[in-house]
Structures are given as C-alpha cells and as structure tokens.
Amino acid sequence: MAKKKNKSNVKNHVLIPKHEKLSEKEKKTMLEKYNVSLKELPKITKEDPAIESLNVKEGDIIKITRKSETAGKAVFYRGVISE
C-alpha cells in the first residue's frame, strides 16, 4: 500500500520560517551581489512542504527569513532542485 503525503499546511507553523520565491530580477541581483552561481547555493527540493504552495520549478531561488536573537533576522537562500 502506498503512503499518503501529509498535505497539512506547514507554511503557517510557528517553527517554519518565511519562505519566498525570488523573481527572475531578484534572482539575478542576488547572484551578482554575492558573486555566486545557482550551483553554489545550498539546495531545497521542490517537494519540500514549506515551498509546495509557491509554484516553484528547478532553478528557482528561495529566500528564507528566520528570526534571530542576535541579528533580529537572518536571511538564507536555497536553490530549488527536483528529487
């Protein structure tokens, strides 16, 4: 018997930081600003429950904003891959 995916909305869970898909312009600006390529970014799969509702495709970049006790907020970027 096949396992069913849990389709509960984890996006609103208190422990899940804010995830946003960058536009193509924002993606280009971010890659230039940090002088990195898409291949050099940490990865996130497009099946990740935190980004399922963002309509992502392989090659997109996700901006993750977390609350930080020391910095106020911390921003991380992930490149979308398919499993």
C-alpha positions in Angstrom: 0.0 0.0 0.0 1.4 3.4 -1.0 2.0 6.0 1.7 -0.2 9.1 1.5 1.6 12.5 1.7 0.6 14.7 4.6 -0.9 17.7 3.0 -1.3 19.8 6.1 -0.2 23.4 5.6 3.2 23.6 7.4 3.7 27.1 6.0 1.8 28.6 8.9 3.6 26.5 11.6 5.4 28.6 14.2 8.7 26.7 13.7 8.7 27.2 9.9 10.5 30.4 8.8 9.2 32.6 6.0 9.9 31.2 2.5 9.6 33.3 -0.6 10.3 32.6 -4.3 12.6 35.3 -5.9 11.5 36.8 -9.2 14.0 36.5 -12.1 15.2 40.0 -11.5 15.7 39.4 -7.8 17.4 36.2 -8.6 19.9 37.9 -10.9 20.5 40.7 -8.4 21.2 38.3 -5.5 23.6 36.1 -7.6 25.5 39.2 -8.6 25.5 40.8 -5.2 27.0 37.7 -3.5 29.1 36.7 -6.6 27.8 33.1 -6.6 26.2 30.8 -9.1 23.0 28.8 -8.6 25.1 25.6 -8.4 26.9 27.0 -5.4 23.8 27.7 -3.3 22.5 25.1 -0.7 19.7 23.1 -2.2 16.0 22.6 -1.4 13.8 20.1 -3.2 10.7 21.4 -5.0 8.7 18.8 -3.0 9.7 20.4 0.3 6.4 21.0 2.2 7.5 24.6 3.1 7.5 25.6 -0.6 4.9 23.4 -2.2 2.4 26.3 -2.4 5.0 28.6 -4.1 4.7 27.1 -7.6 8.4 26.6 -7.9 10.5 24.9 -10.6 14.0 23.6 -10.7 16.4 26.6 -10.9 14.3 29.0 -8.8 15.8 30.5 -5.7 14.0 30.6 -2.3 14.7 33.3 0.2 14.3 32.1 3.8 13.9 34.7 6.5 14.4 33.5 10.1 14.1 35.3 13.4 17.4 35.7 15.1 18.0 36.7 18.7 21.3 38.3 17.9 20.7 39.8 14.5 16.9 40.4 14.5 16.5 38.4 11.3 18.7 36.2 9.3 18.3 35.6 5.5 19.3 32.4 3.7 19.0 31.4 0.1 18.4 27.9 -1.4 18.4 26.7 -5.0 15.4 24.6 -6.0 16.2 21.1 -7.3 13.9 18.2 -8.3 14.4 14.9 -6.3 
